[in-house]
Amino acid sequence: MPRQTSPSKKKKTNVIPDVIVLIFLITAVVLILTHHARSRQNEAAVKEGREYLAQMDSVKPESVEAVIKQHQLDKIALERQTILNHMSDMVTKAAASVTDDSDASAPSLWSYFKDYALLGDSRASGFSYYGYLSEDRCFADLGLTIENIPDYTDQLTALDPSYVLFSFGANGVKNMIGGDAAGYAEEYRQKLAQLQESLPDSRFFVLSILPTLPSTYADTPNFQNIDAYNAALKTMCDANGYVFIDCTDTASQHQDLYEGDGIHVSAAFYPYWGADMLLGIYRDPESLNDMADQQMTEKSSTTP
Amino acid sequence: MSGSIPAKHTSPAAALIFALLKIAAIVLLLFLMIVQLKGQKISKADFDTVEKAVMDTVDTSVIKEADPAMIRRLYGLESKDFDRIILYYPSSNMGAEEVLLVKLHDTDQAGLVRQAVDRRLSAQKASFAGYGADQTAMLEAAQIDVEGNYILFISSAQPDKTVAAFKKSL
């Protein structure tokens, strides 16, 4: 009798190849569809790129530069907003680092001082003495007055900074340079105008004269008139295109950070003073424009 | 005929003068020898011990210890060139208190250190001239003491006290 094969066993043998084929078919369809979709995406991107390049070909170089400049300005505006948002934290951190002997300098606040120069007297010399700012960019020393500004023309010209900060006054008020507040402001104006001829592209920031404590009035009565001197300086700056940065409120809030002589300030004061300077710089539209130009120049010089 | 050579005659005054000159020369020579030996006295005192003796006489609240970079900046001296060197400089830019203590590898280095101290002192005096009377007075009274392989520069309210402690510790 011939051997009879079980129907179910025969059916099983026929199904497996069909299933495998079906799986292969489905996979192939999926792959084809996916590839097609990607191809369409790539074509769209290439088309967009070609259209963009065609557009750029028709744009003048000056416009391209303007676009890049605007990009830099946007970036600096973002930087400014970061500073404004985090100024309190940065100052706190900078002030805290003063007590740490192992790292009394270089907190993040100071890293925002770029392409600058600082001229000043003994009070300003603390910025480099305490390691907050580079001594290569700080031209400040004991006894200096506005009359010393021309002495640093060559060094400043060589440095060619985007902005120059001026911090004078204690000695000028004490010695009554210019006779009175108006005369002092006029002398200051003359010195700045003279220096600007050598630094036509630098922005000038005049810091207010820090007040002294009442204990100094007996020896130097004219210290009581510092407010009047600052008012005259502000008027002078506004009339001549300089930026006046008023630090009076900051000094008044931190009288406990003055030295025993009532004139000089301790290392702990400088972060607050530096914050005022930085805010003054970053709130000045023309300075931001100069920063953008500077960054564009740096980028183009490093681009191969 | 006797053939003798007549004796040389020296007056008593001349003999006295010559004798005094000889004594003076010997005394001077001894003095110079003492000074020279003293200047080259090599102290085996431990640097930390000397430093402690010095710093115990100084108001440390107005000064801070310098790192090698600050020593180079203020004095132009490389710390690694010496056996030991330590500098305490003013905590405030309006201060004039300062202590420099150096242990030399070789006493020949003394000249180099002295020149560096002189430059630093001159710069400080120039900074405070006509500006800080108290600081100027302190700098004028500052002292530098070279004791063989140890050198001390002190600018403080009581420099004599510090120099005395320094000498005693060697």
HADDOCK unambig.tbl for C-alpha pairs under 7 A between the chains (distance, minus, plus):
assign (segid A and resid 126 and name CA) (segid B and resid 93 and name CA) 6.17 0.50 0.50
assign (segid A and resid 129 and name CA) (segid B and resid 93 and name CA) 6.39 0.50 0.50
assign (segid A and resid 142 and name CA) (segid B and resid 127 and name CA) 5.79 0.50 0.50
assign (segid A and resid 142 and name CA) (segid B and resid 128 and name CA) 6.81 0.50 0.50
assign (segid A and resid 143 and name CA) (segid B and resid 131 and name CA) 6.26 0.50 0.50
assign (segid A and resid 266 and name CA) (segid B and resid 92 and name CA) 6.91 0.50 0.50
